Amino acid sequence: ISWGFFMALSAAAGISVAELQAPALEGARRRTWANPLPADVTRRIRKVQSDWQADGVSLEKVLVRAYPLGPAASTVVGLVRDGEAISGLERSRAEQLAGTDGKAKGFFDRTGLFVPIRGSEIRERVNGSDLTLTIDSEIQLEATQALRNAVTKHGATTGTVIVIEPTTGDILAMANWPSFDPTAPIASGSDFNMATMGAYEPGSTWKIMTLAGALETGVVSPDWTGHCTGSIHVANGKVVRCSHGAHGQVDLERAIAESCNTSTVRWGLAFGRPEMVQFMRNLRLFDAPQLGMPSERSGRFREDDSPILQLSNLSFGQAMNASPIRLAAAYAALGNDGKLVTPRLIRALDGKAQPVVEERQIVSPAVAALVRSTMVATVSESFGTGKVARLNGYTLAGKTGTAQKLQRGGLQGYVSNFVGYVPADKPRAMILVMVDNPTRGGYYGGTVAAPVFGDVARSVIRRKGIAPDAERRGYNANWIQEALSSARAGRAAADPEPAAPAAPAPAARSVRSAPVTETPAAPRRRFNVEVPVTVTVRESR
């Protein structure tokens, strides 16, 4: 073989002459260079084949995985490396995606054309299945960027953003940070998907679910009012305190907007522990995500010997944990008229649409709407803990949360949370933000997670084409008042007993258009609170 041939092939392939000559000099019959080649390199090599009539040079077509979203979706999609599915859906759905290789015996002629040997066995290739995900690429990219900014700014360990379409359960975004580049070497643990592999206490975001359950069972009235002194005695010498002191007279809206712990404990105690636990189980809160992802983690709850104390903690999202996906699905039910829908990542398999799975009615549409209406002031009012998430022209609903992480009897950091609906009246998306272990620049959910919610809400609004309230067709400016009226009517139909005498309304700084004047009717079940001794129990805001 001439030196000129090796020079031409080296120039075309970008491989040194010495490396190309080595197999022949060593007596080897064949050598394969496995690195994928760009199209322009392939064209140059084919020209060398033709010009030199080089029968011994051949090119083999190989399939190469492309990851257009890169690190933004790698913890979800996963990756294939050297033919092996390593992580994510690539790994868990490997059998469906991989297919079966074909096989044929033959040779390549001088033009590079494969010529099968006559009479030899030929096995046809079977392509793998096509999975169409529910992920919206634009929302996924922008959620990842917003989350990355928050994790970096606050020195957090990890974080996740989950965006769910409430009516279908479609996961429009499942962003995680840190993440990894699927085309580069990956470090151990960098494929951690917080949304499915982690389990966390929800903290004060759970207060909206405590309220929903208590309203649904009738133990709390839509017109509930209470007086917060800043602390409440519960059981076994424990006291629950509000993070920033007494809130004074509050209604449901103000209790949610200011994240009042004492009010939530009252709702929880009225609800009852057996009822609360069953409510959580109906939401499948402690189940694994069941999205078909690797290493999915279940939640955890264990009943202890102090039911009143445990119930107090449960009411504001402590004494149990759940995967972020299960929390997101529970919250999404409030955006779907109270109906729980199974969250899903796969919209179609080989072009065939996968069914939406509606599980059960958790609360009535009236209760779901009322709870969302109580969350509006969290974002819209100056006293709300999530006011930094406000978007001009849009009514959003939100709730902040800051869960304490206790290990070995001591505080080991916080998880900063925010859950909200876009828009509040007829949600097109539920957004859950969780940032684990922020170490600088604050740790409250309103400081760390709420700005991420605001950024992702803008992305949802743009992607879904949601017009401002004043321009949106069919928008009902009186929906908050009508939600209250519907909840009142539902309670009256379920419980015809006369209500207790009305109490004076709290100071009017509410977005609700009608004043709240009634105190709750007598609860249908009784509960006992043990004689207190002053000791502080952990709190959440």
Secondary structure, 3 states (H helix, E strand, C coil): CCHHHHHHHHHHHCCCHHHHHHHHHCCCCCCCCCCCCCHHHHHHHHHHHHHHCCCCCCCCCCCCCCCCCHHHCHHHHCEEECCEEEEHHHHHCHHHHHCECCECCEEECCCCCEEECCCCCCECCECCCCEEECCCHHHHHHHHHHHHHHHHHCCCCEEEEEEECCCCCEEEEEEEECCCCCCCCCCCCCCCCHHHHCCECCHHHHHHHHHHHHHHHCCCCCCCEEEECCEEECCCCCEEECCCCCCEEEEHHHHHHCCCHHHHHHHHHHHCHHHHHHHHHHCCCCCCCCCCCCCCCCCECCCCCCHHHHHHHHHCCCCCEECHHHHHHHHHHHCCCCEEECCECEEEECCEECCCCEEEECCCHHHHHHHHHHCHHHHHCCCCCCHHHCCCCCCCEEEEEEEEEEECCEEEEEEEEEEEEECCCCCCEEEEEEEECCCCCCCCHHHHCHHHHHHHHHHHHHHHCCCCHHHCCCCCCCHHHHHHHHHHHHHHHHCCCCCCCCCCCCCCCCCCCCCCCCCCCCCCCCCCCCCCCCCEECCCC
